[in-house]
Amino acid sequence: MTIEPSIKMAAFGPSIFSDLKTYTDEKKQKGKTLIDLSLGSPDLPPDERIRALLANESAKLEAYGYTLGGTELFYKSVADYYKRRSGVNLNPKTEIVQTMGSQEGLVHLPLAFCNPGDIVLTTNPAYVAYEAGITLAGAVPYYMPLLPANRFLPDLSAIPDDVAKKAKLMLLNLPGNPVPAMPDDAFFEQVIAFTKKHQIIVLHDAAYSEFYFTGEKPFSFLAIPGAMDVGMEINSLSKSFSLAGARVAYLAGNAGMIAVLKQLKSNLDYGVFDPIQKAAAFALDQAEEITDKLRAEFRARAEALSTGLQNIGWPVERPNSGMFLWAKIPRGEDDRAFVFQAIDESGVVMVPGSAFGTAGKGYVRIALVQPVPILKQAAKELKKVIS
C-alpha cells in the first residue's frame, strides 16, 4: 500500500540532533574519541533517596493502576515547593496540572488556547518544542528576536500593535534554552502590563529555574504581582532533579487556564506512573538540599568551560544561569559548518545556534553536561578549530 504522511508532517523534518547523531556515530565507529556537549540531558544521577523510593514503590503490586492525573500528594508538594522557594501561594486543587514532562505540556498548550490562524508570540531563538506546538494547533508564530543589545530578552516595544491585537499566547523561557538569559522583576512587570493590555496568555517555561548562579532563590514569573492574572509557569523535574526519563512536570498559575488544560489532559492520557509521582513529590520536598548540590556543580562547570574557552582566544561570557553556554562562533556566520568542523578537528560536539531559529545564526549552544575535567579538556581541544 502507499503510505502518505499528512500535510502537517511536512513541518516536521529531520532535526539537527538526528544529523549530529548520525555523524558522530560514524566517527565513533572509526575510533574517534568525542566529547559530547550537544544534548541538554542531565548527566548527574537522581539523588539516591529518590532512586530508592522509586524502586521500593515500583515493587508494590498495587502501584500499576491508572492515576488519572496528578495525585493529591504530588500537587501538595508542588504547592509547598512554590511557597518555600518563591513565596507563591498556589491552590493545589485548582492552580496546578501535571504533565508527562514539560515537552508534552508545551506541545499541547497551543491546542488548548489557539485557533487556526491565531498568533503566538515566541522568541527567536527558542526551544524547538514551541514551534511544534504552534504548528500542531495551526497557529502562526511571530518571532521576538533575542539580541545581545537587549540582554537577550525580547523587546516588547518592537511588537507591532496589529500583531499584539491578534496574539493569543506568549511563550517565554528564562533562563532559557538555548540562551541562558536571566530576567528581572522589571522585565516581567513589562510582560504583565503588555499582555493585560492586549489580553494575551503568558506561558513562562521555568525548566531551568533552579540553575541560577547568583541570588538566593529561583526566579519565578508567578512571584511578580499580576502574573497569576495573565498566565502560567511550566516546570519540569527533568533538569533540576535529574529525572529526565521519568517524564514528570507541571503547569501552575491562573485557575481558569489550568481548568482548560485539565480538560484537554483528561482526553490525552491516564496519568503518570504512581511511583514516579511519589518520587517527584519527595524530590520537591527536599529541593533545597538537592538543588544546592546541582547549582554548585553547574556553577563550577560554567566557570571551567567559559574560562577555558577564553584562555584559547574564544571570547565567551560566563553565564549566570542555565545549563548552556551560548557562544558566538570565532569567525564567519556558518554555525552549522563550524559545528561539523569542530567534530572533525577537535572531537567536541556542539549544536549550531541556527537550529533554534534564524537569530541563532553564527552562534553555538554548548551544554554543560560533562564533569569539570572533561569540560577543561574540551576547551583545549577546541583550540584546534579556532587557532
Summary of the structure (lengths in Angstrom):
residues: 387
radius of gyration: 20.9
end to end distance: 54.7
largest distance: 60.9
contacts: 1288
relative contact order: 0.17
helix: 50%
strand: 15%
